[in-house]
Amino acid sequence: MGMLIIKQYMKLTFRSLCSLLASTPRALKAAGTKYIPDHSTLVKFSASVDPSLLDKILNSVAMMLCNDEITMAMDATGFSCSKASRHFEKRMKQMGAQVASVRNYTKASIAVDTSTLAVLACETSMSDVHDVKHVPKILDKVAAGGYDVRHVVADRGYDSENVHERILERLNAEPVIPARDMTGRHGDKGKMRGKNRKRMVSAFPAEIYRCRCLIETVNSMIKRKMGDTVLGHSDESRHKEVVCRCISHNLIRVFETGAT
């Protein structure tokens, strides 16, 4: 498992990871093995890994960092599925080449502890789904992790009475989500529905909401250190890559903070 995490941390392919292990004994020791595997063995092992096991590892590392009474932030970000640029695609099409679109991407929704910047849960999908679609699975994973969540902050893209109710039901936490502007196209004022949404209009906790921007910091940290491109050919393999990057991020936070 350590090899998969090292692969994501160092932005390597399976072949380049095997070359690194062969040339660097310390890397072989860090990966927890005495033998240099063939790259095809690593590919088969990666395919056999249960995604729920990665979620448990992510949770275990996050628990080393998290304190009591967590303020959790939710947001989504995108990982490109190709290293080809739009300029490359355009030029190749001008030359008459058949080039598949490179604009598809993996959408990843993550939940973060705003005090430690630890990733608590991660969910991905290939299609350009709305952020709200990932909320049930994210909340289920956070609830299964046993975190003491007091507030859940998210931007107004998550403004839905159903999301408010799910947060209250699954985590027994206070949702802090700004209400959307209900003004219509022609200036007519729409009706605000839902008691929780109305509460956000009348008594919005701005002090708590200010920490929402920290999830953007975490997204930036992961992409700057480990890249914004996933190389897997299937939805599941791309999901595993993103979760392994979240695990690597949490391990970095453990080393930086000296958590035990």
Secondary structure, DSSP 8 states (H G I E B T S, - for coil): -HHHHHHHHTT--HHHHHHHHHH-HHHHHHTT-SS---HHHHHHHHHHS-HHHHHHHHHHHHHTT--SSEEEEEEEEEEES-S--HHHHHHHHHTT-----S--EEEEEEEEETTTTEEEEEEEESS---GGGGHHHHHHHHHHHT--EEEEE--GGG--HHHHHHHHHHH--EEE------B-TTS-B-----HHHHHHHHS--HHHHGGGGHHHHHHHHHHHHH-SB---SSHHHHHHHHHHHHHHHHHHHHHHHT--
